[in-house]
């Protein structure tokens, strides 16, 4: 029998050791809801959202609310914080208030959203209602949700984050008209819908817009000072003396360049700490921050591209090659991208889509914030509009992420 005494001792040493870098790492998690005094630069937004759902704390109908703003501007944080506070206050008024948060990047269909809402709000021992993850029609899931709401709650506030990722808006219609349509008898239902796209409302049909009767709030980006304060207010995630003086200012400066993205700032700070820990360092240094920024860029872009088919990656990769080979140009026409795309797909022995179909793929990536797009109107009679596309990330980061797909591994050094 093999002697594993040495390996067991090594594990014991790991279990017994203390983290030399992090004291409360959860404070750097973007999903963590901090105490209100740790929420920086969002006092007005907190008051706006609170006033919108204020009737809920006394069991009355809250206003439906749409929140817009770029990634990392505190939209989800404020919605979670305000509804959590409202639920606690409602208890003092003997009001049964339900609250649920749904990430629509993970639940992209109407049925999946209804299932997750029902499962989060249900208490099976009280309702005797089961919500299986599959096997029922959408109508049956809705019917069980309405019963759960009437049986358990006076009011429910449902947060739908990144609502623009849903494949259709039927869920908004159903939830916003639940009372008017007689789906629920006693429970009032309110929606907080969150989107990075200020044009989201333009995609809704008149029926949905009419039933929503919403209030709208736009969250501005954080400035560098606010980002520094956000990180200083969470610096106790680290042990005393671990952060050198330049770590937080540099992390804030990097995040300020990314449209004031607090999510990016916290990612950089956390990644810097993990890099320092992996290196066996006693402190987090400037070099760790710079390396962490690169890792955060790669992680973010990898998340955006996760699950995308090879044809999508080929279009994005073609644009990255153009950007790499033409550093003086910031954006490129559909025709330029298609010329490179044809060469790339031939090199990879992939099917080559038509110009129109590839252009449609480019448009999809604009919607997903993978690419940006501008328009130029041609001069002269009969000249139309030409779309120009640009990367939202450094070309090297784009290529590094796409190279993780085995199909693209062999084009690492291709020049087209």
Secondary structure, 3 states (H helix, E strand, C coil): CCCCHHHHHHHHHHHHCCCCCECCHHHHCCCCCCCHHHCCCCHHHHHHHHHHHHHHHHCCCCCCEEEECCCCCCHHHHHHHHHHHHHHHHHHCCCCEEEEEEECCCCCCHHHHHHHHHHHHCCHHHHCCCCCCCCCCHHHHHHHHHHHHHHHCCEEEEEEECHHHCCCCHHHHHHHCCCCCCCCCCCEEEEEEEECCCCHHHHCCHHHHHHHCCEEEECCCCCHHHHHHHHHCCHHHECCCCECHHHHHHHHHHHHHCCCCHHHHHHHHHHHHHHHHHCCCCCECHHHHHHHHHHHHHHHHHHHHCCCCHHHHHHHHHHHHHHHHCCCCCCEEHHHHHHHHHHHHHHCCCCCCCHHHHHHHHHHHHHCCCEEEEEEECCCCCCCEEEEEEECCCHHHHHHHHCCCHHHHHHCCCCC
